[in-house]
Every structure is written in C-alpha cells, then in structure tokens.
C-alpha cells in the first residue's frame, strides 16, 4: 500500500512550481472567495496567473462557483482547475466544505489527464463580522488545511481490488504519482505538519477502506488476518491471532455461535485479532483505549435471513473492525506517548446453514450472562460482546488500572442508525463514559476533522426493553423486527452489550469500579452514496475522528 506522495512545495520553490516550466503537469486552486485568488500570494508566486482569473471571471458568469477549468500557457501543463468551497459561515457550514472542494477539484484534474498536480490552497477562512463568528471560525476551521489534504487523498484512493487488478496487468496502481501542496501563506512549518498528519490518517483510512471495501471472498476472515499481519509487520503494534475454533468457542461463545454455520467451509473459518500498542514512555500515559470491532465479512442474516434484496452490500458489515485496524495503523505512524491502545477484532461470516444458531436459543456469554436469542440477524452485538467482556477484564488489571480506561465497540450495527441520523456516525456512552465526556469529545473531534458524529443517549427504556421475562435468561438479545421498525433501535443494542459483557450493572457509575463504555454505530458513516448499481465507496470513518480525539 503506497499513498500518492504529498510533497510540500515550500516558499523558495513555489514560483517555479507554479510556472510553465514546472515539473508538475497541472494546477488545482482551492479557495473560499474569488477575491483570494485575484491578488498575488505573499511571495507573489501566483501573480503571473492573476490575469487568467480576471479574464475567466469576465468571460464566464459561473466562474468562481463550483469547479472551473481554464487553459493557460503560463500554468503547469497549461491547465488550471479552480475549485471553490462555497459558503463557510452559514449555520450548517463546516470544514467539510474544504474536503468537498478538494475532492471535486481533484476529480476534474484527473479527468483532464493530470498525473502530477500541484495544489494551491488560497486564503484562510475569514473570521466573520462578530466576536462569536470569529471564535467559531477559529474553532471549526482549525484544521482546514489537513481536511483539504484528506479530501485530496480520499479522491485519489484506488480500492484494493482495483490496485491488484492494475498490478496484474502491469499498469500503475495509482491515479496520481505525486501531489504538490502549496499554501498561500507560505508557512513551511504549517505545510509540513499538515502533510504529516494527513498522510498518517490516510494510511489508517486506507487500511480501513482496503479491508472494508473488498468483496466477501477477497476479504474472508482468514484473508483479513493476512492483510492485518502484512499491514503491521515491523511496526510498534503487536498482532496476536486466534484461529483455533475450539479455543474461540471456549473464550468467545457468542461469537462462535454466529460463525457456526460457516464452519462447513474452511476458508470461511473465524478469527479473532488482537492489536496492541503500548506507549514507549509508560510514565506519560494518561489513558487506555480499548476498541472492539465488528468484522462480519458477510452477513446473510443467518436463519433470520435477509430477504427482498437486503443482503446486498453486506460485505461491508466488517467496517467496524477495519476502522479499528485503520486507527491502529495511524497510531503506529504517529507513535503517541500519552496513551495505550488495544483493539480486538472479531472476523466471522454470518452464514445460513443447518448448524446456524437460531432464535429461542439461550447462549451463555463469556461473562456468564444467559442471553435469549431473538434474531440471528442481530449478530453484530453477539460478535462483539465477549470481546468487550475480555476488554473489561483487562481494563481492571493492575497494569491498566492506574489511569482511566475507555472501552468502545465500533460497528456498522443497525439500520436504525441510518434512519435516525443519515450519513453520520453515532456516539452512545454509558454513565461513566458521559461523566468522562467521551461522546462529547468524539463529537467535537469529528467536527474539526470533517468526520462528524451525532450524539445519542442510553436511557432506562433501553435496558427495560431487553429485561428478562422468564427465569431461563438474564437478558434478551433482540426482538423479532428489523431495527428500522423498532423504537430506539440503535440504542438498546448498546444496553444489551453492556449487560451481556458484565459491565452493567456491576461496573455502572455508582459501582466500586465504574467502567467507561461507549458504543459507536457507524452504519451511516462507513459508506458514501453509491453510483448506479455499484456498491458505495467505503469512507474509513471514524479513523480521523478517533485520531483527533485520542492522539492529538
């Protein structure tokens, strides 16, 4: 996996890079206001092209709105693409205006045949008319440069199977060889820091997108293991893999139940992957992060089979686990000293077969909690709950007990999440998590880096809904309706996982040893909108938000 090179073009070389003799073969200008393009930059490097802007704006009334293409013999490759962010100060505007402009502009640049563009980011977000507006801009657009670069890298991304196909044909795997990055203020330090941050985040997102977007045979559970092992080879992140089915059955009985029907096909066998990063400076550690990722490589729904075309796209039901792996990839590059991070990923296939687990079964979790199965298509919570119990056990060990530990489940868990908040991720914390401000922290972090979260809340109704009605069980796993047809359909699964893992009520806010647990439902944010009959592209969310929340 090799990213297109992001190369900061620093002040001494900027004028030459923007000229006709440049080593780059096209220029992309990203800006918020046309007036920021008309003047020369601080170094005067853009001055020879200012007349091009003036002439184009006179000849084309739409110039300065959206994306425009202009030919100029004075530009690199004689080609300039202008991409405007549009409004920045409206009530619903946020930093994604920059990533949107970057993506749209780079797409047009690619269509023009450019392979080595130089990107000029003109102007900073203006501060607005009032002190409130000024404070908002400084807060919301603090990482506008990094978000612009992340937009460029997102647009440049080629899926894993595309790259493998091109490689087999002896062709270049990437759309762009190199992308030059120039910032109008000519802040060399800003450019270098932004490139470092964006490149590290994108390497993590690429791991998430490669795995999450690959088809169900290219990324079976065991092939997912192979990809993870290769991605972390030689890094500071250790990889431990559990493949033995009998051991999985003993250690993670609920995960094993989901995979029972897949065990007739050896290549569909399950695997549990543990990724561990420990700070090189233990005395500097301020918190421990434990991530549990749902890695269902294909979800048929099991014996509650998905009918009516709803099975399509279920190769993406592994995006929670792949996002956790992607986050750890970025961790391995940034090497933070203030945090320890452990991720456990459950890779399984929820197949439909004679040995599949069924509704009405009672399965005992790792924590000794008896769960009455209500729906085999509620398999994600089953895959994660025993891993969550193991993380709970580990967080209570003396090795981790000296600083706060925060536990997370990350999953494309419910259709209800999509119905409730559309294309956004959801952060849903228990009482201890809320007291630590973890959901709010994620919302603020996601807002700054253009990887947004919506805030949701666990309520007493969520626990009451799954309370046992018989002495045969301790908790009910699900009802018999789709989550989209169930009130609070994305909230009550978090309550189930809290109970079945032994976190609730034994480690609630009022207990002797409270544990912070946050559920992240990324069903809405894991994919972009699709085109035609193709499957939507995978986004790599919430890697960027996790990085901003816990590494910066």
JOFENSUL-V399169 format. One record per residue. PHI is phi in whole degrees, -180 to 180 (* if undefined). D_CENTER is the distance of its C-alpha to the mean C-alpha in Angstrom with 1 decimal. Layout:
# JOFENSUL-V399169
PHI,D_CENTER
PHI,D_CENTER
This chain:
# JOFENSUL-V399169
*,17.5
-127,18.7
-76,17.0
-57,19.4
-66,21.2
-95,20.6
-119,24.1
-64,25.1
-97,28.5
-87,30.5
-48,33.5
-62,36.3
-106,34.9
-66,33.4
-60,36.6
-66,37.1
-67,33.5
-92,33.9
-94,37.3
-65,38.8
-94,39.2
-62,35.5
-74,33.9
-88,31.1
-112,31.8
-177,30.2
-122,29.2
-115,26.3
-109,27.0
-113,24.4
-153,26.1
-101,26.3
-130,30.1
-60,32.5
-63,34.8
-76,32.4
-91,32.9
-66,36.7
-72,37.7
-71,37.5
-73,34.8
-55,36.0
-86,37.1
76,38.5
-68,36.6
-90,35.7
-55,39.3
-61,40.6
-100,38.1
-61,38.6
-65,41.4
-60,39.2
-65,37.1
-63,40.3
-65,41.8
-66,38.7
-69,38.4
-76,42.1
-81,42.0
-131,38.9
-65,38.5
-89,34.8
-62,34.0
97,31.6
-120,29.7
74,26.6
-114,27.0
-131,30.4
-117,31.8
-135,34.9
-93,37.1
-152,38.7
-67,40.8
-92,39.9
-101,36.1
-56,34.3
64,34.9
62,36.7
-131,33.5
-130,31.6
-113,28.7
-107,28.3
-132,25.2
-94,25.5
-75,22.9
78,25.3
-58,25.6
-118,23.9
-110,26.0
-72,26.1
-58,25.1
-109,21.8
-80,21.0
-151,18.1
-66,16.5
-64,14.7
-56,18.3
-73,18.0
-67,14.9
-63,16.7
-65,19.9
-64,18.5
-67,17.1
-63,20.3
-67,22.5
-70,21.2
-62,21.5
-68,25.1
-63,25.7
-62,24.7
-62,27.0
-80,29.8
92,29.6
-75,28.3
-114,26.9
-132,27.1
-80,26.3
-110,26.7
-109,24.7
-109,26.5
-97,24.8
-99,27.7
77,28.3
-111,26.4
-58,25.5
-66,29.0
-81,29.6
94,31.2
-87,34.5
-125,34.3
-64,33.3
-64,30.7
-64,29.2
-63,29.4
-64,27.6
-65,24.8
-62,24.3
-62,24.3
-79,21.7
-75,19.4
-113,19.7
-61,19.9
-118,17.1
-64,18.1
-67,18.8
-61,15.6
-67,13.7
-61,16.4
-67,15.7
-65,12.0
-64,13.4
-60,15.9
-68,13.8
-64,11.6
-71,15.1
-78,16.6
-64,14.3
-112,16.4
-57,15.2
-53,16.4
-73,19.3
-66,20.4
-63,20.6
-66,22.6
-66,24.8
-65,25.6
-63,26.3
-64,28.7
-90,30.5
75,30.8
-104,28.8
-65,26.3
-82,22.7
-114,21.3
-71,22.1
-128,22.7
-78,24.5
-154,24.0
-126,22.9
-79,25.1
-123,23.8
-125,26.5
-115,26.4
-55,29.5
-70,30.2
57,30.6
-85,28.9
-60,28.5
-65,26.9
-61,24.3
-62,23.5
-67,23.3
-66,21.0
-65,18.6
-65,18.6
-62,18.0
-63,15.0
-64,13.4
-65,14.4
-67,13.1
-64,9.5
-67,9.8
-61,11.4
-67,8.5
-63,6.2
-66,9.5
-60,10.0
-63,7.0
-75,8.5
-57,11.9
-75,12.0
-67,10.2
-91,12.3
-73,15.5
-71,18.4
-68,19.6
-94,22.3
-67,20.6
-126,18.0
-66,20.3
-52,19.8
-73,22.1
-75,20.7
-63,17.2
-60,19.2
-59,20.7
-64,17.6
-63,16.3
-61,19.8
-68,20.0
-66,16.7
-109,18.0
-61,21.7
78,23.5
-97,20.8
-84,21.1
-101,18.9
-85,21.2
-122,20.5
-122,22.6
-121,22.8
-111,24.8
-115,26.1
-63,29.5
-66,29.6
-66,32.4
-67,30.5
-61,27.4
-61,29.8
-73,31.3
-83,28.3
-134,25.9
-61,28.3
-74,25.9
-60,23.4
-61,26.5
-59,27.8
-63,24.9
-91,25.5
-54,29.3
-70,29.8
-86,27.8
-75,30.1
-81,32.7
-120,30.5
-54,30.1
-73,27.1
-101,25.2
-60,25.9
-81,23.3
-155,21.9
-115,20.4
-115,18.6
-113,18.7
-114,17.1
-130,18.8
-126,18.8
-119,21.8
-55,22.8
-70,25.6
-126,27.3
-55,27.6
-69,29.6
-90,26.8
-69,24.3
-107,23.7
-162,21.3
-114,19.8
-116,16.3
-117,16.3
-114,13.3
-117,14.1
-115,12.0
-80,13.4
-122,14.0
-81,16.5
-72,17.0
-158,19.2
-119,20.3
-78,23.8
95,24.1
68,26.7
-72,30.2
-87,28.9
-64,28.0
-75,25.8
-113,28.5
70,28.9
87,26.2
-77,23.4
-78,22.6
-64,21.3
89,17.6
-78,17.5
-71,16.4
-90,12.8
-78,13.5
-102,12.1
-70,8.4
-67,8.4
-65,10.3
-69,8.6
-67,5.3
-62,8.2
-62,10.0
-63,7.7
-60,7.9
-65,11.6
-63,12.0
-64,11.4
-57,13.6
-64,16.2
-89,16.5
-85,16.7
50,18.9
-67,19.0
-105,22.3
-94,21.7
-151,19.5
-105,19.6
-135,16.5
-127,16.9
-125,14.7
-121,16.4
-118,15.1
-102,17.3
-99,17.6
-144,20.2
-118,21.6
-88,22.9
-89,26.0
-112,29.1
-167,32.3
-63,35.5
-100,34.0
-66,31.0
-70,30.7
-134,32.0
-59,32.3
87,35.0
-67,34.3
-114,34.1
-119,31.8
-94,32.0
-76,28.8
-55,28.6
-82,29.5
83,32.5
-95,31.5
-85,33.0
-112,30.6
-84,32.2
-78,30.1
-110,30.0
-163,27.7
-72,26.4
-82,23.6
-96,22.2
-79,21.3
-62,17.8
-65,19.4
-68,22.0
-63,19.7
-92,18.1
-66,21.2
-74,23.2
-65,20.4
-65,20.0
-62,23.8
-65,23.8
-65,21.3
-59,23.7
-60,26.6
-70,25.2
-62,24.3
-86,28.0
-67,29.3
-55,31.3
-58,29.0
-109,26.2
-75,28.3
-76,29.4
-131,26.3
-61,23.9
-114,21.4
-125,18.4
-103,17.2
-137,14.1
-108,13.5
-127,10.0
-161,10.7
-83,11.2
-91,14.5
-137,16.6
-66,17.8
-62,19.1
-61,15.8
-69,15.7
-64,19.4
-78,19.1
-130,16.4
66,15.6
-86,12.3
-112,10.9
-80,9.2
-120,12.2
-111,13.2
-138,16.5
-109,18.6
-78,21.9
-60,24.8
-67,24.3
-59,20.6
-66,21.9
-64,24.7
-80,22.4
74,20.5
-67,17.1
-58,15.8
-62,17.4
-62,15.9
-68,12.3
-62,13.6
-67,15.3
-64,12.6
-62,10.1
-65,13.3
-71,14.2
-105,11.3
71,10.8
-131,7.6
-72,10.1
-117,10.9
-106,14.3
-94,16.6
-129,18.4
-138,21.3
-76,22.9
-125,26.5
-61,29.7
-61,29.7
-68,26.6
-77,28.6
-64,31.8
-62,30.4
-108,29.8
-67,32.9
-69,35.3
-110,38.3
-149,40.2
-75,41.1
-81,39.5
-138,35.9
-104,34.0
-159,31.1
-105,30.3
-70,27.0
-169,26.8
-89,29.1
-103,30.1
-112,28.4
-62,25.0
-60,22.7
-67,23.0
-103,26.7
-120,26.5
-61,26.7
56,23.9
-69,22.2
-101,18.8
-87,20.5
-66,23.1
-61,20.9
-66,19.7
-63,23.4
-59,24.2
-65,21.8
-63,23.3
-73,26.7
-68,26.5
-86,24.9
87,27.7
-72,25.9
-102,27.7
-94,30.5
-67,31.3
-128,28.7
-72,28.5
-58,29.0
-94,32.8
-87,32.9
-68,34.2
-129,30.8
-66,28.0
-123,24.5
-81,21.4
-131,19.0
-128,16.0
-102,14.4
-113,10.9
-97,11.3
-107,8.3
-58,11.0
-84,11.1
-94,7.7
-70,6.7
-130,9.5
-90,11.6
-67,15.3
-83,17.3
-119,20.4
60,23.6
-93,23.6
-73,20.7
-73,17.5
-64,14.7
-75,12.3
-86,8.8
-96,6.2
85,3.4
-67,1.7
-107,2.8
-56,3.7
-62,6.1
-65,7.3
-63,8.1
-62,9.7
-65,11.7
-75,12.7
-122,13.9
-110,14.6
-84,16.2
